[in-house]
Amino acid sequence: MGESRLKQYDLSICIVSWNVKELLRDCLASIRAARPELSYEVLVVDNNSRDDSPAMVKEEFTEVAVIRNRTNRGFASACNQAIQNSRGRYLVLLNPDTRVRDGALEEMVGFLDRHPDAGGGGPKLVNPDGTLQPSVRAFPNFKSSLQQFTILGDIGLFRRTRREYLKKDFDYEQAAVIDQPMGAALFLRREALEEVGLLDETFFLYFEEVDLCRRLSRAGWNLWYNPRAIIVHAGGRSTSQVAAPAFFQLQESQFRYFTKHFGSIATTRFKLLFQPLFLLGLCWSIISDGLAVVASSLPGSSPRTRERRRRRLRRRWHFFVFWGRTYVTHYK
């Protein structure tokens, strides 16, 4: 990438889409309606959607560049496609289930200009109803994973670790250096990205942005949270279409992340502890949901409550069966 190309835009907005046509339309419409007072471009990389998303973008948003993949290449690979075809001083990896508020993009670019130590950062995220969406996390470690995903968390162990990982005491009204922002709207300085490299494509889904933030931090670049830039985030719409497969991929990416940053020996030992504790927690949740279904069948329970608990039990059981089959196939 030549120097003249880097100065063509202030910001490159990079969006990866997979079967979220209506959300993508709303996201692009919000960018257009915000009328950002800076030079920018928008690139959409479609990972082989089946809902005619690329056609919609080409027809309704002619200013947007579309890269259409014939297969689902994964989030990291698709992001890298957008980055390699972009021309901004800064980039934002923006989820399609977001809506940009007026002034948010200008505020983030100006903020990064005022903080030359920043390799990137994140805005304040809010839910569709306007309430705060906690979006700052510490870097994950073995203890935080055990608390989050296994029965140890269910029985109340590692509460302090959970509080530290989720940054429960973080002040979302003040700008601050952080470990990592939620990846729904991750702003990046091109200079920093060129130093540490693109997203690691061995992460098909999940942890690719955590890995990138950790590499930026180790290279001496700070990640900043900026509360004056506000973006609405619905959350999890693409992955919710395949909840069980997505969660299995989350675990695989977690192990890959730990191997990369903590070593293969330590990660192997961790997996030997993690996997039975995770399975035990999954079994316990099915038993608990089953008991809840029985309780809802007693006189006095509403049909709505009974049906909701049955649906939840069916989802848990489907998840258990999928996870078991996939795990056995993957590791046999």
Secondary structure by P-SEA (a helix, b strand, c coil): ccccccccccbbbbbbbccaaaaaaaaaaaaaaacccccbbbbbbbcccccaaaaaaaaccccbbbbbbcccccaaaaaaaaaaaccccbbbbcccccccccaaaaaaaaaaaacccccccccbbbcccccccccccccccaaaaaaccccccccccaaaaaaaaaccccccccccccccccccbbbbcaaaaaacccccccccccaaaaaaaaaaaaabbbbbbbccbbbbbbccccccccaaaaaaaaaaaaaaaaaacccaaaaaaaaaacaaaaaaaaaaaaaaaaaaaaaaacccccaaaaaaaaaaaaaaaaaaaaaaaaaaaacc
